[in-house]
Amino acid sequence: MTEGTTSAAQGGDTLTRLEQEGEIAADYLEGLLDIADLDGDIDMDVEGDRAAVSIISDASGRDLQKLVGRDGEVLEALQELTRLAVHRETGDRSRLMLDIAGFRARKRAELTELGAKAADEAKNTGEPVRLKPMTPFERKVVHDAVAAAGLRSESEGEEPQRFVIVLPA
């Protein structure tokens, strides 16, 4: 077997593993929706190196807001429980991302804009820009936006007060 074939096969194995994570997560979440008597459709995808599962609603989505909670706190907890359910089935640690009613997608867009604005400010003033404390997901999105703007950023502090500093060029 040539090297190219081996890495292609490994890539296929990873995709299959991530698809399996998505299936396990979807089954777990369907059970949760049934127990909570909530309506929602489950969409699965693979984004980069992780499974992505979304609970979407055809209606207003107001019921699903209960599963998001204040500032996504319930969503974070459900994501962790879903990762544990996947881990229980596969024995492997999961990096699965969960979105409910588009909350994380909207948050990602806001944070990307915040990161770009902070990068502009750091470029214009030549001074580091400190942002408010954020979750690991939020910091990652901001770091990516700053890198896309051509600058560097770092995280400082201890959880839950960890924050991003955007550094000038």
C-alpha positions, -999 to 999 in steps of 0.1 A, spaced: 0 0 0 14 34 -9 17 63 15 -11 83 -3 -35 53 0 -27 49 37 -34 86 46 -66 85 24 -78 54 42 -70 71 76 -89 102 65 -118 80 56 -116 63 90 -117 97 107 -147 107 87 -165 75 95 -156 79 132 -170 115 132 -201 104 114 -206 77 140 -202 104 167 -229 124 150 -252 94 149 -247 86 185 -252 122 195 -284 125 173 -299 94 190 -291 108 225 -305 142 216 -337 127 201 -343 109 233 -337 141 253 -362 160 231 -388 132 236 -384 133 274 -387 171 274 -416 169 250 -399 194 226 -401 195 188 -369 198 168 -352 184 139 -316 172 142 -290 180 115 -256 163 115 -225 174 97 -187 171 99 -169 204 102 -131 202 100 -120 176 126 -152 174 146 -188 163 144 -214 191 144 -249 184 155 -277 211 154 -312 210 168 -334 231 146 -370 240 147 -395 244 119 -417 266 142 -408 298 161 -381 279 180 -392 295 212 -394 261 229 -358 253 220 -347 285 237 -351 266 269 -323 243 257 -301 273 250 -305 291 283 -291 324 294 -259 331 273 -259 295 261 -253 280 296 -278 252 291 -264 246 256 -229 242 270 -241 217 295 -261 197 269 -230 197 247 -210 182 275 -236 156 283 -238 147 246 -200 144 244 -202 121 275 -229 100 258 -206 96 227 -177 87 249 -197 61 267 -205 44 234 -172 48 216 -146 49 244 -131 79 227 -132 116 238 -154 136 216 -149 172 204 -185 173 190 -201 208 187 -238 212 194 -259 241 182 -295 248 192 -319 271 173 -289 287 155 -276 302 188 -240 292 183 -240 302 146 -253 337 155 -227 339 184 -199 329 160 -209 357 136 -209 383 164 -176 371 178 -160 371 144 -170 408 140 -157 415 176 -124 399 167 -121 419 135 -129 452 153 -104 444 181 -77 437 154 -85 470 137 -82 488 170 -49 472 178 -36 480 143 -47 517 146 -36 524 181 -5 501 183 -17 491 217 -29 456 229 -67 452 231 -81 433 261 -115 417 257 -140 406 283 -138 370 297 -152 344 273 -158 306 271 -133 285 252 -156 284 222 -159 322 221 -121 327 225 -114 302 197 -137 322 173 -120 355 183 -85 340 179 -95 328 144 -109 362 134 -78 380 147 -55 356 128 -76 362 96 -70 399 101 -32 392 102 -26 398 139 -17 376 169 -38 371 200 -33 353 233 -56 340 261 -48 350 297 -63 344 331 -79 315 347 -114 300 339 -140 313 341 -123 347 338 -100 338 309 -99 365 282 -83 373 249 -57 400 243 -52 412 207 -16 421 201 -6 449 176 17 439 148 
